[in-house]
Amino acid sequence: MELVMEQMPVVINALNTGFLQTLKLFFVTLAGAVPLGLIIAFGSMSRFKPISWACRVLVWIVRGTPLMIQLLIIYYFPGLVLDNPIWGGGETGRFLAASVSFILNYACYFSEIYRGGIQGVPVGQEEAGLVLGMTKSQIFFRVTLLQMIKRIVPPMSNEIITLVKDTSLARIIALQEIIWAGQSFMKGSHGISGAIWPLFFTAVYYLLCNGILTILLGRLEKKLDYFR
């Protein structure tokens, strides 16, 4: 027990650093995937068949393959196969590759949620808007979009909470997020070797983060209750 207490400050400092990387990846993914998902959703619903089919095939491939494999392909494929290591080296390159992988993956999942939310709004409301002289853009932003948000908050909340945990997959390309930091103490990091408890302790960080997100997303869902 005394040994654990002596190691605690070093471990906490390392886990805090790793968790900051986790949060950074989380927020960058959200900032990129939320708008990109909407664009892909519009592409999937496009009446122009080449765009529609291209978006649907992209979504099918991304949703049908493991995120871990996508990370490996996006990070290693340019350098090993094309002989063009576009990501460069070091932590910055790994973070950039992980961000692209996560944004693309979650944008495809978000696009299906968007598509379901948009198509779930009764067609009669669009027809009523046209009768009232509204343009299609006005109908979308003033009628469809607001109701879509209400419908997609629960499934989006689940995906956002899953994203927090999925960031741990970035360690497959040696991104130094919190799980990577926890595992490093089993291999001799900071003079500490064979300690497994720091890895278990990372669960506390995920629980706290997801607890805060659950509260915030729950409040958002309550504020949208006026659409009932």
LODREN-15705 format. One line per field, with one value per atom (N, C-alpha, C): residue number from 1; x, y, z; atom name. Coordinates in nm, 3 decimals. Example, Ala and Ser with C-alpha at 12.3 -4.5 7.8 and 13.67 -1.06 7.14 Angstrom:
% residues 2
n (1,1,1,2,2,2)
xx (1.319,1.230,1.320,1.285,1.367,1.290)
yy (-0.569,-0.450,-0.330,-0.225,-0.106,0.003)
zz (0.780,0.780,0.780,0.708,0.714,0.787)
atom (N,CA,C,N,CA,C)
//
This chain:
% residues 228
n (1,1,1,2,2,2,3,3,3,4,4,4,5,5,5,6,6,6,7,7,7,8,8,8,9,9,9,10,10,10,11,11,11,12,12,12,13,13,13,14,14,14,15,15,15,16,16,16,17,17,17,18,18,18,19,19,19,20,20,20,21,21,21,22,22,22,23,23,23,24,24,24,25,25,25,26,26,26,27,27,27,28,28,28,29,29,29,30,30,30,31,31,31,32,32,32,33,33,33,34,34,34,35,35,35,36,36,36,37,37,37,38,38,38,39,39,39,40,40,40,41,41,41,42,42,42,43,43,43,44,44,44,45,45,45,46,46,46,47,47,47,48,48,48,49,49,49,50,50,50,51,51,51,52,52,52,53,53,53,54,54,54,55,55,55,56,56,56,57,57,57,58,58,58,59,59,59,60,60,60,61,61,61,62,62,62,63,63,63,64,64,64,65,65,65,66,66,66,67,67,67,68,68,68,69,69,69,70,70,70,71,71,71,72,72,72,73,73,73,74,74,74,75,75,75,76,76,76,77,77,77,78,78,78,79,79,79,80,80,80,81,81,81,82,82,82,83,83,83,84,84,84,85,85,85,86,86,86,87,87,87,88,88,88,89,89,89,90,90,90,91,91,91,92,92,92,93,93,93,94,94,94,95,95,95,96,96,96,97,97,97,98,98,98,99,99,99,100,100,100,101,101,101,102,102,102,103,103,103,104,104,104,105,105,105,106,106,106,107,107,107,108,108,108,109,109,109,110,110,110,111,111,111,112,112,112,113,113,113,114,114,114,115,115,115,116,116,116,117,117,117,118,118,118,119,119,119,120,120,120,121,121,121,122,122,122,123,123,123,124,124,124,125,125,125,126,126,126,127,127,127,128,128,128,129,129,129,130,130,130,131,131,131,132,132,132,133,133,133,134,134,134,135,135,135,136,136,136,137,137,137,138,138,138,139,139,139,140,140,140,141,141,141,142,142,142,143,143,143,144,144,144,145,145,145,146,146,146,147,147,147,148,148,148,149,149,149,150,150,150,151,151,151,152,152,152,153,153,153,154,154,154,155,155,155,156,156,156,157,157,157,158,158,158,159,159,159,160,160,160,161,161,161,162,162,162,163,163,163,164,164,164,165,165,165,166,166,166,167,167,167,168,168,168,169,169,169,170,170,170,171,171,171,172,172,172,173,173,173,174,174,174,175,175,175,176,176,176,177,177,177,178,178,178,179,179,179,180,180,180,181,181,181,182,182,182,183,183,183,184,184,184,185,185,185,186,186,186,187,187,187,188,188,188,189,189,189,190,190,190,191,191,191,192,192,192,193,193,193,194,194,194,195,195,195,196,196,196,197,197,197,198,198,198,199,199,199,200,200,200,201,201,201,202,202,202,203,203,203,204,204,204,205,205,205,206,206,206,207,207,207,208,208,208,209,209,209,210,210,210,211,211,211,212,212,212,213,213,213,214,214,214,215,215,215,216,216,216,217,217,217,218,218,218,219,219,219,220,220,220,221,221,221,222,222,222,223,223,223,224,224,224,225,225,225,226,226,226,227,227,227,228,228,228)
xx (0.082,0.000,0.086,0.195,0.285,0.348,0.379,0.438,0.341,0.213,0.110,0.096,0.098,0.086,0.205,0.323,0.442,0.434,0.375,0.365,0.249,0.153,0.030,0.053,0.135,0.152,0.205,0.302,0.358,0.253,0.176,0.073,-0.037,-0.085,-0.192,-0.148,-0.025,0.027,0.030,0.074,0.079,-0.061,-0.152,-0.290,-0.360,-0.331,-0.390,-0.344,-0.216,-0.162,-0.227,-0.241,-0.306,-0.452,-0.519,-0.662,-0.684,-0.592,-0.601,-0.594,-0.510,-0.503,-0.633,-0.691,-0.820,-0.929,-0.935,-1.035,-1.013,-0.889,-0.858,-0.909,-0.884,-0.932,-1.084,-1.146,-1.292,-1.354,-1.304,-1.363,-1.334,-1.214,-1.182,-1.272,-1.297,-1.385,-1.526,-1.578,-1.713,-1.722,-1.622,-1.623,-1.621,-1.555,-1.549,-1.662,-1.703,-1.800,-1.944,-1.977,-2.115,-2.154,-2.076,-2.114,-2.092,-1.984,-1.959,-2.068,-2.119,-2.228,-2.352,-2.380,-2.497,-2.478,-2.356,-2.328,-2.345,-2.294,-2.308,-2.455,-2.531,-2.674,-2.746,-2.716,-2.776,-2.734,-2.606,-2.559,-2.631,-2.656,-2.728,-2.871,-2.930,-3.070,-3.081,-2.966,-2.966,-3.038,-3.104,-3.171,-3.073,-2.951,-2.847,-2.781,-2.811,-2.774,-2.625,-2.533,-2.391,-2.350,-2.398,-2.366,-2.431,-2.557,-2.630,-2.563,-2.526,-2.464,-2.324,-2.249,-2.115,-2.120,-2.215,-2.229,-2.274,-2.366,-2.416,-2.308,-2.228,-2.119,-2.016,-1.985,-1.891,-1.942,-2.069,-2.128,-2.126,-2.157,-2.158,-2.020,-1.917,-1.780,-1.735,-1.758,-1.712,-1.786,-1.917,-1.995,-1.972,-1.925,-1.909,-1.771,-1.678,-1.542,-1.506,-1.419,-1.381,-1.305,-1.331,-1.260,-1.110,-1.071,-0.930,-0.859,-0.924,-0.866,-0.858,-0.960,-0.958,-0.843,-0.816,-0.703,-0.571,-0.554,-0.430,-0.413,-0.520,-0.512,-0.479,-0.551,-0.530,-0.391,-0.340,-0.209,-0.093,-0.103,0.010,0.006,-0.114,-0.126,-0.047,-0.056,0.018,0.168,0.224,0.368,0.415,0.345,0.390,0.357,0.241,0.197,0.227,0.196,0.216,0.352,0.428,0.560,0.553,0.445,0.425,0.370,0.458,0.412,0.358,0.235,0.176,0.157,0.151,0.125,0.252,0.366,0.490,0.514,0.603,0.632,0.593,0.609,0.583,0.437,0.411,0.277,0.180,0.228,0.142,0.086,0.171,0.127,0.027,0.053,-0.040,-0.174,-0.171,-0.296,-0.376,-0.308,-0.376,-0.442,-0.369,-0.424,-0.542,-0.531,-0.641,-0.762,-0.741,-0.852,-0.927,-0.853,-0.916,-0.996,-0.940,-1.008,-1.137,-1.130,-1.247,-1.353,-1.312,-1.409,-1.484,-1.412,-1.476,-1.570,-1.525,-1.605,-1.734,-1.720,-1.839,-1.929,-1.873,-1.956,-2.052,-2.005,-2.091,-2.203,-2.170,-2.273,-2.373,-2.320,-2.408,-2.498,-2.445,-2.524,-2.651,-2.641,-2.759,-2.860,-2.809,-2.898,-2.968,-2.892,-2.950,-3.056,-3.023,-3.115,-3.246,-3.233,-3.354,-3.436,-3.367,-3.437,-3.509,-3.444,-3.505,-3.623,-3.603,-3.711,-3.824,-3.798,-3.902,-4.000,-3.965,-4.057,-4.166,-4.294,-4.404,-4.393,-4.415,-4.407,-4.513,-4.624,-4.731,-4.687,-4.588,-4.542,-4.468,-4.395,-4.329,-4.432,-4.533,-4.639,-4.713,-4.737,-4.804,-4.719,-4.588,-4.498,-4.499,-4.503,-4.508,-4.638,-4.747,-4.876,-4.873,-4.801,-4.791,-4.692,-4.629,-4.538,-4.394,-4.358,-4.220,-4.134,-4.008,-3.916,-3.870,-3.807,-3.761,-3.654,-3.568,-3.466,-3.529,-3.631,-3.702,-3.772,-3.831,-3.899,-3.800,-3.682,-3.583,-3.534,-3.494,-3.433,-3.534,-3.656,-3.755,-3.853,-3.863,-3.960,-3.889,-3.825,-3.767,-3.649,-3.557,-3.434,-3.462,-3.552,-3.582,-3.643,-3.733,-3.794,-3.695,-3.605,-3.503,-3.412,-3.373,-3.285,-3.346,-3.475,-3.544,-3.538,-3.554,-3.556,-3.419,-3.314,-3.182,-3.102,-3.148,-3.069,-3.042,-3.143,-3.113,-3.011,-3.028,-2.925,-2.790,-2.790,-2.663,-2.592,-2.670,-2.611,-2.538,-2.600,-2.535,-2.404,-2.406,-2.285,-2.175,-2.213,-2.115,-2.049,-2.129,-2.073,-1.984,-2.025,-1.942,-1.810,-1.815,-1.694,-1.588,-1.632,-1.536,-1.456,-1.526,-1.458,-1.380,-1.430,-1.362,-1.228,-1.209,-1.080,-0.964,-0.993,-0.888,-0.829,-0.903,-0.852,-0.734,-0.718,-0.608,-0.472,-0.468,-0.340,-0.282,-0.364,-0.317,-0.210,-0.215,-0.110,-0.017,-0.016,0.076,0.046,-0.080,-0.117,-0.122,-0.060,-0.043,-0.165,-0.279,-0.399,-0.396,-0.506,-0.504,-0.480,-0.536,-0.512,-0.365,-0.309,-0.167,-0.083,-0.121,-0.049,-0.060,-0.180,-0.199,-0.120,-0.115,-0.041,0.110,0.156,0.300,0.364,0.285,0.341,0.362,0.311,0.339,0.473,0.522,0.641,0.762,0.749,0.865,0.865,0.749,0.742,0.770,0.845,0.876,0.938,1.011,1.075,0.982,0.856,0.758,0.735,0.754,0.740,0.650,0.566,0.480,0.359,0.328,0.210,0.089,-0.012,-0.132,-0.244,-0.236,-0.346,-0.367,-0.262,-0.290,-0.382,-0.372,-0.459,-0.604,-0.627,-0.763,-0.816,-0.725,-0.765,-0.817,-0.780,-0.827,-0.980,-1.040,-1.186,-1.255,-1.190,-1.248,-1.262,-1.162,-1.165,-1.281,-1.297,-1.406,-1.542,-1.554,-1.682,-1.719,-1.622,-1.649,-1.685,-1.611,-1.637,-1.774,-1.806,-1.935,-2.050,-2.022,-2.124,-2.162,-2.062,-2.087,-2.161,-2.118,-2.185,-2.331,-2.356,-2.492,-2.583,-2.532,-2.610,-2.638,-2.535,-2.551,-2.645,-2.630,-2.716,-2.860,-2.874,-3.008,-3.080,-3.006,-3.065,-3.104,-3.021,-3.054,-3.182,-3.195,-3.315,-3.440,-3.429,-3.544,-3.582,-3.482,-3.511,-3.585,-3.571,-3.637,-3.772,-3.822,-3.949,-4.067,-4.045,-4.159,-4.204,-4.127,-4.168,-4.269,-4.295,-4.391,-4.533)
yy (-0.120,0.000,0.126,0.122,0.237,0.264,0.155,0.168,0.236,0.197,0.256,0.405,0.443,0.584,0.664,0.603,0.671,0.690,0.592,0.598,0.686,0.709,0.779,0.912,1.006,1.135,1.121,1.030,1.009,0.953,0.857,0.793,0.892,0.968,1.065,1.168,1.215,1.314,1.258,1.132,1.068,1.044,1.000,0.975,1.105,1.211,1.341,1.386,1.367,1.402,1.318,1.188,1.100,1.134,1.172,1.204,1.334,1.428,1.551,1.517,1.421,1.376,1.309,1.231,1.167,1.271,1.372,1.478,1.556,1.581,1.653,1.577,1.446,1.363,1.359,1.354,1.352,1.478,1.595,1.720,1.746,1.710,1.726,1.637,1.515,1.423,1.478,1.528,1.585,1.704,1.793,1.915,1.881,1.771,1.733,1.642,1.548,1.446,1.499,1.593,1.644,1.712,1.809,1.869,1.775,1.695,1.603,1.498,1.453,1.356,1.409,1.539,1.601,1.608,1.639,1.644,1.506,1.403,1.266,1.224,1.267,1.234,1.296,1.422,1.487,1.416,1.374,1.301,1.169,1.099,0.971,0.988,1.102,1.128,1.203,1.231,1.307,1.232,1.309,1.249,1.221,1.274,1.248,1.116,1.012,0.876,0.853,0.907,0.883,0.930,1.048,1.100,1.013,0.979,0.896,0.762,0.695,0.564,0.573,0.677,0.694,0.711,0.792,0.814,0.687,0.614,0.492,0.382,0.374,0.276,0.313,0.442,0.487,0.450,0.478,0.446,0.296,0.219,0.072,0.019,0.070,0.024,0.062,0.187,0.235,0.166,0.150,0.085,-0.065,-0.122,-0.267,-0.317,-0.226,-0.266,-0.209,-0.276,-0.228,-0.096,-0.010,0.118,0.095,-0.010,-0.037,-0.061,-0.135,-0.162,-0.033,0.051,0.179,0.267,0.265,0.339,0.291,0.160,0.103,0.135,0.126,0.153,0.300,0.389,0.532,0.577,0.517,0.560,0.496,0.365,0.294,0.283,0.283,0.259,0.359,0.490,0.585,0.561,0.529,0.510,0.375,0.267,0.132,0.093,0.135,0.093,0.199,0.323,0.431,0.498,0.456,0.515,0.667,0.711,0.855,0.877,0.879,0.895,1.034,1.056,1.190,1.241,1.150,1.193,1.237,1.209,1.243,1.152,1.192,1.110,1.180,1.109,1.167,1.168,1.225,1.227,1.310,1.418,1.503,1.428,1.352,1.274,1.167,1.100,0.995,1.056,1.173,1.237,1.279,1.332,1.374,1.255,1.144,1.024,0.970,0.969,0.922,1.013,1.143,1.237,1.213,1.195,1.169,1.039,0.937,0.807,0.819,0.883,0.896,0.985,1.095,1.185,1.112,1.041,0.969,0.861,0.786,0.677,0.730,0.828,0.878,0.962,1.026,1.100,1.006,0.886,0.789,0.739,0.717,0.677,0.791,0.912,1.027,1.051,1.023,1.049,0.964,0.840,0.754,0.803,0.858,0.914,1.038,1.123,1.242,1.202,1.105,1.064,1.011,0.931,0.881,0.993,1.092,1.204,1.290,1.315,1.398,1.327,1.200,1.125,1.092,1.106,1.080,1.195,1.312,1.426,1.406,1.414,1.390,1.477,1.415,1.486,1.596,1.576,1.675,1.811,1.816,1.944,2.023,1.953,2.021,2.072,1.992,2.034,2.155,2.154,2.269,2.395,2.379,2.493,2.550,2.461,2.507,2.581,2.532,2.599,2.739,2.754,2.885,2.978,2.931,3.016,3.012,2.916,2.903,2.833,2.871,2.803,2.673,2.586,2.458,2.478,2.577,2.605,2.656,2.740,2.789,2.675,2.585,2.470,2.383,2.363,2.277,2.337,2.465,2.525,2.563,2.596,2.642,2.533,2.428,2.322,2.187,2.138,2.004,1.993,2.089,2.081,2.076,2.160,2.167,2.036,1.979,1.852,1.737,1.747,1.644,1.640,1.757,1.763,1.689,1.711,1.644,1.492,1.445,1.301,1.236,1.312,1.249,1.260,1.341,1.360,1.228,1.141,1.014,0.926,0.896,0.812,0.881,1.013,1.086,1.081,1.088,1.082,0.950,0.841,0.710,0.705,0.761,0.760,0.846,0.959,1.050,0.984,0.916,0.846,0.729,0.662,0.554,0.609,0.730,0.792,0.811,0.850,0.870,0.742,0.629,0.501,0.453,0.483,0.438,0.508,0.624,0.692,0.604,0.507,0.418,0.333,0.318,0.239,0.306,0.436,0.509,0.460,0.386,0.334,0.232,0.179,0.080,0.141,0.275,0.342,0.421,0.380,0.436,0.581,0.624,0.757,0.751,0.846,0.839,0.895,0.825,0.863,0.795,0.799,0.757,0.607,0.522,0.378,0.347,0.412,0.395,0.435,0.546,0.592,0.491,0.434,0.336,0.209,0.163,0.042,0.060,0.183,0.207,0.174,0.178,0.147,-0.003,-0.083,-0.226,-0.256,-0.158,-0.182,-0.102,-0.031,0.039,0.188,0.250,0.394,0.467,0.578,0.661,0.580,0.478,0.396,0.300,0.289,0.197,0.082,-0.041,-0.157,-0.262,-0.325,-0.433,-0.387,-0.256,-0.204,-0.205,-0.284,-0.293,-0.201,-0.159,-0.079,0.055,0.119,0.244,0.222,0.104,0.074,0.063,-0.003,-0.013,0.125,0.209,0.341,0.431,0.400,0.481,0.476,0.369,0.356,0.471,0.523,0.634,0.757,0.782,0.896,0.883,0.764,0.742,0.756,0.703,0.712,0.857,0.935,1.077,1.154,1.132,1.202,1.167,1.038,0.996,1.036,1.045,1.092,1.236,1.319,1.461,1.474,1.397,1.401,1.355,1.252,1.202,1.309,1.381,1.489,1.601,1.643,1.753,1.716,1.597,1.553,1.529,1.485,1.468,1.602,1.705,1.839,1.892,1.865,1.908,1.842,1.713,1.641,1.697,1.735,1.793,1.929,2.007,2.138,2.126,2.013,1.993,1.925,1.911,1.845,1.923,2.051,2.131,2.086,1.997,1.945,1.831,1.788,1.679,1.725)
zz (0.000,0.000,0.000,0.077,0.083,-0.054,-0.124,-0.257,-0.354,-0.345,-0.431,-0.403,-0.275,-0.238,-0.289,-0.288,-0.339,-0.491,-0.558,-0.704,-0.751,-0.665,-0.704,-0.773,-0.720,-0.788,-0.932,-0.951,-1.084,-1.179,-1.130,-1.211,-1.248,-1.151,-1.176,-1.279,-1.268,-1.363,-1.505,-1.519,-1.651,-1.707,-1.620,-1.665,-1.704,-1.631,-1.666,-1.804,-1.830,-1.963,-2.072,-2.047,-2.144,-2.164,-2.055,-2.065,-2.143,-2.132,-2.212,-2.361,-2.396,-2.536,-2.577,-2.485,-2.512,-2.536,-2.449,-2.465,-2.594,-2.627,-2.750,-2.872,-2.875,-2.985,-2.988,-2.871,-2.861,-2.921,-2.881,-2.927,-3.076,-3.121,-3.263,-3.347,-3.301,-3.373,-3.382,-3.271,-3.272,-3.367,-3.358,-3.440,-3.589,-3.626,-3.766,-3.811,-3.724,-3.763,-3.768,-3.679,-3.676,-3.808,-3.860,-3.989,-4.107,-4.104,-4.215,-4.225,-4.111,-4.111,-4.179,-4.159,-4.222,-4.373,-4.415,-4.559,-4.623,-4.555,-4.607,-4.610,-4.509,-4.506,-4.625,-4.654,-4.771,-4.899,-4.904,-5.021,-5.039,-4.929,-4.936,-4.984,-4.952,-4.992,-5.123,-5.185,-5.309,-5.421,-5.507,-5.622,-5.736,-5.723,-5.822,-5.785,-5.861,-5.824,-5.799,-5.878,-5.850,-5.710,-5.669,-5.536,-5.429,-5.452,-5.356,-5.335,-5.444,-5.434,-5.373,-5.406,-5.352,-5.200,-5.152,-5.008,-4.937,-4.999,-4.936,-4.931,-5.035,-5.035,-4.928,-4.917,-4.815,-4.675,-4.649,-4.519,-4.495,-4.599,-4.586,-4.550,-4.616,-4.590,-4.450,-4.413,-4.282,-4.168,-4.181,-4.076,-4.072,-4.183,-4.191,-4.155,-4.126,-4.090,-3.953,-3.878,-3.744,-3.750,-3.655,-3.646,-3.631,-3.560,-3.540,-3.674,-3.764,-3.896,-3.976,-3.965,-4.035,-3.988,-3.858,-3.803,-3.862,-3.866,-3.919,-4.067,-4.144,-4.287,-4.313,-4.247,-4.270,-4.226,-4.118,-4.068,-4.146,-4.174,-4.232,-4.385,-4.445,-4.590,-4.675,-4.648,-4.734,-4.733,-4.617,-4.608,-4.658,-4.621,-4.655,-4.798,-4.847,-4.981,-5.087,-5.057,-5.155,-5.143,-5.040,-5.014,-4.999,-4.934,-4.913,-4.772,-4.671,-4.531,-4.502,-4.544,-4.537,-4.395,-4.298,-4.161,-4.089,-4.147,-4.080,-3.961,-3.875,-3.757,-3.629,-3.520,-3.389,-3.351,-3.235,-3.177,-3.261,-3.321,-3.402,-3.522,-3.589,-3.704,-3.666,-3.553,-3.507,-3.469,-3.406,-3.367,-3.490,-3.590,-3.712,-3.782,-3.792,-3.856,-3.777,-3.643,-3.559,-3.574,-3.583,-3.598,-3.728,-3.838,-3.967,-3.961,-3.901,-3.890,-3.810,-3.696,-3.609,-3.672,-3.734,-3.797,-3.907,-3.993,-4.102,-4.049,-3.950,-3.894,-3.831,-3.745,-3.674,-3.763,-3.866,-3.960,-4.031,-4.065,-4.132,-4.040,-3.913,-3.817,-3.794,-3.779,-3.758,-3.879,-3.999,-4.120,-4.122,-4.074,-4.071,-3.966,-3.857,-3.755,-3.811,-3.879,-3.943,-4.045,-4.128,-4.234,-4.175,-4.069,-4.004,-3.942,-3.883,-3.821,-3.924,-4.037,-4.142,-4.205,-4.237,-4.302,-4.205,-4.075,-3.976,-3.959,-4.010,-4.003,-4.109,-4.071,-4.166,-4.292,-4.407,-4.534,-4.542,-4.472,-4.474,-4.425,-4.337,-4.286,-4.394,-4.478,-4.590,-4.689,-4.713,-4.806,-4.751,-4.620,-4.559,-4.570,-4.555,-4.568,-4.709,-4.809,-4.948,-4.977,-4.919,-4.937,-4.878,-4.765,-4.699,-4.768,-4.874,-4.950,-4.904,-4.818,-4.771,-4.876,-4.882,-4.972,-4.907,-4.985,-4.930,-4.823,-4.841,-4.740,-4.611,-4.622,-4.503,-4.431,-4.506,-4.446,-4.371,-4.432,-4.368,-4.237,-4.240,-4.122,-4.014,-4.052,-3.955,-3.909,-3.988,-3.954,-3.935,-4.041,-4.039,-3.941,-3.948,-3.867,-3.719,-3.671,-3.528,-3.478,-3.558,-3.518,-3.531,-3.630,-3.647,-3.525,-3.474,-3.357,-3.240,-3.218,-3.108,-3.124,-3.247,-3.272,-3.261,-3.295,-3.301,-3.172,-3.076,-2.954,-2.881,-2.857,-2.786,-2.857,-2.989,-3.053,-3.065,-3.085,-3.092,-2.956,-2.849,-2.715,-2.695,-2.739,-2.727,-2.805,-2.927,-3.009,-2.947,-2.889,-2.829,-2.708,-2.627,-2.510,-2.556,-2.662,-2.717,-2.770,-2.827,-2.880,-2.772,-2.652,-2.542,-2.519,-2.519,-2.494,-2.616,-2.735,-2.856,-2.877,-2.817,-2.832,-2.785,-2.699,-2.650,-2.762,-2.875,-2.987,-3.055,-3.031,-3.096,-3.050,-2.940,-2.893,-2.990,-3.083,-3.179,-3.271,-3.287,-3.366,-3.273,-3.145,-3.044,-3.008,-3.027,-2.978,-2.825,-2.760,-2.615,-2.541,-2.557,-2.483,-2.346,-2.274,-2.133,-2.115,-2.201,-2.188,-2.215,-2.315,-2.344,-2.222,-2.158,-2.039,-1.926,-1.908,-1.802,-1.825,-1.952,-1.984,-1.971,-1.989,-1.989,-1.855,-1.746,-1.614,-1.593,-1.685,-1.680,-1.748,-1.826,-1.908,-1.861,-1.748,-1.695,-1.715,-1.732,-1.749,-1.618,-1.624,-1.508,-1.393,-1.428,-1.325,-1.255,-1.303,-1.243,-1.340,-1.293,-1.380,-1.315,-1.396,-1.347,-1.269,-1.272,-1.199,-1.291,-1.258,-1.341,-1.291,-1.165,-1.109,-1.181,-1.238,-1.312,-1.431,-1.495,-1.608,-1.563,-1.448,-1.395,-1.352,-1.306,-1.255,-1.368,-1.493,-1.605,-1.619,-1.567,-1.574,-1.500,-1.395,-1.320,-1.409,-1.491,-1.582,-1.681,-1.737,-1.832,-1.765,-1.644,-1.573,-1.544,-1.499,-1.468,-1.595,-1.701,-1.827,-1.882,-1.886,-1.939,-1.846,-1.716,-1.624,-1.651,-1.673,-1.705,-1.837,-1.938,-2.068,-2.058,-1.979,-1.962,-1.902,-1.803,-1.741,-1.841,-1.914,-2.010,-2.123,-2.177,-2.286,-2.239,-2.113,-2.056,-2.043,-2.001,-1.991,-2.128,-2.230,-2.365,-2.413,-2.384,-2.426,-2.358,-2.231,-2.161,-2.219,-2.260,-2.317,-2.451,-2.516,-2.645,-2.630,-2.507,-2.483,-2.539,-2.571,-2.621,-2.759,-2.824,-2.954,-2.941,-2.818,-2.800,-2.835)
atom (N,CA,C,N,CA,C,N,CA,C,N,CA,C,N,CA,C,N,CA,C,N,CA,C,N,CA,C,N,CA,C,N,CA,C,N,CA,C,N,CA,C,N,CA,C,N,CA,C,N,CA,C,N,CA,C,N,CA,C,N,CA,C,N,CA,C,N,CA,C,N,CA,C,N,CA,C,N,CA,C,N,CA,C,N,CA,C,N,CA,C,N,CA,C,N,CA,C,N,CA,C,N,CA,C,N,CA,C,N,CA,C,N,CA,C,N,CA,C,N,CA,C,N,CA,C,N,CA,C,N,CA,C,N,CA,C,N,CA,C,N,CA,C,N,CA,C,N,CA,C,N,CA,C,N,CA,C,N,CA,C,N,CA,C,N,CA,C,N,CA,C,N,CA,C,N,CA,C,N,CA,C,N,CA,C,N,CA,C,N,CA,C,N,CA,C,N,CA,C,N,CA,C,N,CA,C,N,CA,C,N,CA,C,N,CA,C,N,CA,C,N,CA,C,N,CA,C,N,CA,C,N,CA,C,N,CA,C,N,CA,C,N,CA,C,N,CA,C,N,CA,C,N,CA,C,N,CA,C,N,CA,C,N,CA,C,N,CA,C,N,CA,C,N,CA,C,N,CA,C,N,CA,C,N,CA,C,N,CA,C,N,CA,C,N,CA,C,N,CA,C,N,CA,C,N,CA,C,N,CA,C,N,CA,C,N,CA,C,N,CA,C,N,CA,C,N,CA,C,N,CA,C,N,CA,C,N,CA,C,N,CA,C,N,CA,C,N,CA,C,N,CA,C,N,CA,C,N,CA,C,N,CA,C,N,CA,C,N,CA,C,N,CA,C,N,CA,C,N,CA,C,N,CA,C,N,CA,C,N,CA,C,N,CA,C,N,CA,C,N,CA,C,N,CA,C,N,CA,C,N,CA,C,N,CA,C,N,CA,C,N,CA,C,N,CA,C,N,CA,C,N,CA,C,N,CA,C,N,CA,C,N,CA,C,N,CA,C,N,CA,C,N,CA,C,N,CA,C,N,CA,C,N,CA,C,N,CA,C,N,CA,C,N,CA,C,N,CA,C,N,CA,C,N,CA,C,N,CA,C,N,CA,C,N,CA,C,N,CA,C,N,CA,C,N,CA,C,N,CA,C,N,CA,C,N,CA,C,N,CA,C,N,CA,C,N,CA,C,N,CA,C,N,CA,C,N,CA,C,N,CA,C,N,CA,C,N,CA,C,N,CA,C,N,CA,C,N,CA,C,N,CA,C,N,CA,C,N,CA,C,N,CA,C,N,CA,C,N,CA,C,N,CA,C,N,CA,C,N,CA,C,N,CA,C,N,CA,C,N,CA,C,N,CA,C,N,CA,C,N,CA,C,N,CA,C,N,CA,C,N,CA,C,N,CA,C,N,CA,C,N,CA,C,N,CA,C,N,CA,C,N,CA,C,N,CA,C,N,CA,C,N,CA,C,N,CA,C,N,CA,C,N,CA,C,N,CA,C,N,CA,C,N,CA,C,N,CA,C,N,CA,C,N,CA,C,N,CA,C,N,CA,C,N,CA,C,N,CA,C,N,CA,C,N,CA,C,N,CA,C,N,CA,C,N,CA,C,N,CA,C,N,CA,C,N,CA,C,N,CA,C,N,CA,C,N,CA,C,N,CA,C,N,CA,C,N,CA,C,N,CA,C,N,CA,C,N,CA,C,N,CA,C,N,CA,C,N,CA,C,N,CA,C,N,CA,C,N,CA,C,N,CA,C,N,CA,C,N,CA,C,N,CA,C,N,CA,C)
//
